[in-house]
């Protein structure tokens, strides 16, 4: 087994150690502090050294262990350490590899100085508070500044050695900010303003070290950015090239590291720190074109949205080892992560959450969201009408041209024009807007394709099986004809026996007035219900009851079964309320389309009971119940019970 040594005092060094974990090599990671060691996850093939090594001690270590390669992944400003590592490698005949960190883009107007002493010389002739972000090791040099203790604030690591350096330099506790990064632009800006800093001193730590966030914060806070230049760097390789070299030299098979990162609802302002870091540390960032706008210039990108296309991007860039897939909003909230994860079994994957559009819109409206029903119509078919009719608060993601306006029109046409709708357009972007009105008022408005809606219906009626019979239209007009209807007691038990879920495909054969069809549609909110009925007077009532209950997922199918059912989608659940003597043919068609369909059939006549009893013997799972109900009626001062026809319910499935 090959032995490798990594001086892992940087983010890149730790990433390289993690990449080597589980490979057929023995890795020794050298870090200067216990804090640095704590950042490395324990591995069977990993030994961690916590000592600050001199050149002589390095030579002794290299000779004793016989490393095949030493990787110098120390900080670009740790010039002395780099020279010691290189010299120790040369003295012991050990191969040396320098892992480089790319420099950042120094903004126009920044003051560039060659070293810490240059920063001190420049600041000596200025006035105003100073925020130092250059660490604690060379803090003593700044004590030469006039009014050092009053002007200077130092941000250092929360370590005993760092705090000791601050005390020895004479900084009061309220001038010491002990924090561990990464730091977002917002945090840097807030800190500059909190200490009223006119100057911010930083090293060029590159994007990985947060240099870009510091530069942006200084610009926003109106502070002068003082950049300490890098020492001369040895020749070396970037992370991807170094990983590729290790693969070739030692026969390693390094699995790509893929981060699925929720970037929030809009621009970079709403990203979490860990997501920002994942984007900046990636060799390649993948996502929709608008999501790639926040990626730093010069970073490799791949525009892809479909899970298959994203997986192809990863496999089509074999020279990259770290990929970040930018997902809109939160990675676990209607994102592509669900379908993408099964395609990445040959990768090491982590998932980072983000700020969802639901959270963002509710925050803008100053309202909670724990009672909101979330739905997505973005890139998928669906109907929110049943959910809005039954729930007081519904959140909907929409897509396409004016998807928000179309949804409001749908609600208005379904009789829900008075519900309150809040439309958030381009949430998280500078041009973000939130519009509030009724569905009817907003139906003809034009909205951005990137919109989210909170719909509030104070008159919502939650669904409960066995709706009162009087809620349904049954006829009884001028001709006096009443269309037969499955009564509420039977409906409640039939729905219980069907065991419907939200996304099933149902048939109601012999639907009559549609009482069972309507309740099926209310329960299967994201499914589809087909009501098959041959009588003209019943079809008219079916349409009326469909409109009355806003069940747009209910489709009326005129005709007799089984003929009218032949072109319908295969059902998962079927209720047979009437068969017109075609019961055996209907059941055969159901099983032809889906042998696993669950069937509940009602029988009132003894002839139908006998036929169903015979058919049920063909099913391994079968049950029958006879339900006799009696309803109370007023008779003067008394209440008498009137019996209903007994109904037999057969439940069968394969």
Steps between C-alpha positions, in 0.01 A plus 500: 500500500631843405558757773413864433549809715275808471573827679132580536474841662255636242155421365659346191729285713212367708300432182791301358527293818125427484535405135771246588293347780396146418766466229774232514759747633617595849470875560679711760342845537721762662321796661643760736217513758248281678230712340627404154502135599143519628386600151622167359256212531664185645575234238659155514775596256565844654760605758488860623810683625427808716856628539668806351795332329841651434687413183708244689189341651343483155807320362488253788127435434550456124792260552320294764174462307644475149227706333455455127382861472462808721225748410553857623148640542598773746369857486643716217631743767681227697814549287744385768312174554490435124877550473561262792279230343669535161848494655417195714373317189817587312718389792330160525440438130122512546277617217343842570170637364373852565118534509415851387214731593385740230534872575193721530397795285628812674233770453571840358579752773655247736835589659757228428802465729784245478480371858372569852762769559379671182145499640625653826692771312193589294259504796734714711404806295122438519221570746204280590437152632667194347369142473785248473422163343861388452522270802680525832856388420621841384265709711792647699619690191183711503577633850722760332185675375402822680210429741526126421280389792228751414494464121562131437249214514635150429298206372684182601429130543333404830817331631699554816819586308317763291341661804836502679656687207222760523558548873876527457448764228290706740157461339204532736241215491245723325748547213541123445257308278568127546310319223539209261400544134386474235366855506232621262503844342215599729690396812814683389296811425322487835831462682659795317203717591489374858856620567466809273801381299644733237759241396494122458833317479503158334728256325417382150361165612320441170134409464549188711621715788216752469697783338216590263251529787734732689551719193125526441435580867765776506342657194151483652612638838707777342827371647838505327624149421870455581634183331823339622670348197593135476859381539656347188338161439670175403380330183221252560159367400144599579270259682358321194839453336650374827218246544547382142874453560433291812261279303756433228800453729345274763219327312228666705135513404380819659124529506374843398373711789162649416323760711131561436463856624178694553599852396187670633222669306708747300842661490810443707365719782280217627762223494619341822871514580551128440327518161711799399811309602392190307459708184834674542691180577351298212698412193175514302162655583188358333154654482249704304641803321348749745647310795849516350496882511631489857801284407835685509655591165744240372330207677401213272124475462256265329144611422266207567163451670374147434644236738637293211671805350656591837634146546640515146679828583668336799617201298595720207757694705738228627772753581273657767471343843268738688164588350229724640150474358313827556134428580242775528366564851544213742651171381224307679202711387374418148856490365674271255694328781237228542540367143871581479621306806431151352720596202801582719565169675859502374568842661550626854197724546404757761181706505497858627166665583410847384238766558178390328265733314229398750709630789595815311148594390353440846778709654422786262133473600596479870307178547579147616492198272462193722133462397554556127438220246791512248446419132709533186370559148847588372573271206219260591126463454269556793189673628494705817121547508422198726778600741391864513135398549590279796788685668523848647856560378675355193843584357558443129812517284422581137700513180460600138375825355262668746438180693383705799235682295376174349468345845296799622270466196454130577399582856257771386340271242455232768302739718792587726556853371477653848793310653797719600811449286850635570735471200875526558692572179878442469539449873855568619593713199534881509182536289293286740132600533205368702144565379191427710138481385212260437530232235241685289694828526830340399363269229586736214827632643832407340759345734860388468548129416706473819212539746367340818152540649343482844125436465275555802139379506314598816195301382688173443310185594726205593393174341349224716357181343122465498395853402131578578265386223332839479822659369455314170256584221270204420246643257131505589419787266189538281506133402533398865767238428757441773831348390617215728784589734729303730406625847755655739521196732583271207738754348697534823549124528574458128772768513645337810514164318658656189793640699572784260819705506560846354631396158288199394304440178136414576200379304144548627291264286129593494572834665141629516500847654872467565495499880767226516694656209511837675623352826761295313624819330512690828707227659727433199596869463798434273349199328232458235141375527288378207122495553335261250126555456255426213182689603458852360326640810775360724776646279356850543491458878855361495621818328312717749640317802850510354479880474341533843794323671777652278637154413677569172686166533166326432431407136149402389487210252164454324405146402455148629771289658707319398495655151540860624799396714720339237700815419533618860830481692553187707331546838660442837160506677146436375154548652217320322163648591310376197587258224184468283551124492862520378673431831719209383615691188578812707711305749685321217591836339621640832730202554620517140610860552636451852498155668583669833206743500297519820124464436206587723156411360155576642198271458140557603310223318547137593587420139792747512608361837508148357701610195753693711533207740592277206747749351668565835609135521752571223692740728742390775408807707126550545251617758131591514294704741128562510413846622149577625439861602194672643447876508292694748198703387257727682154357570317763702664507842686176425808392309453185296772304321459433130700211368703528181553218256776267617813532285768236451855627449746256343874584516738296282863518387767266371 
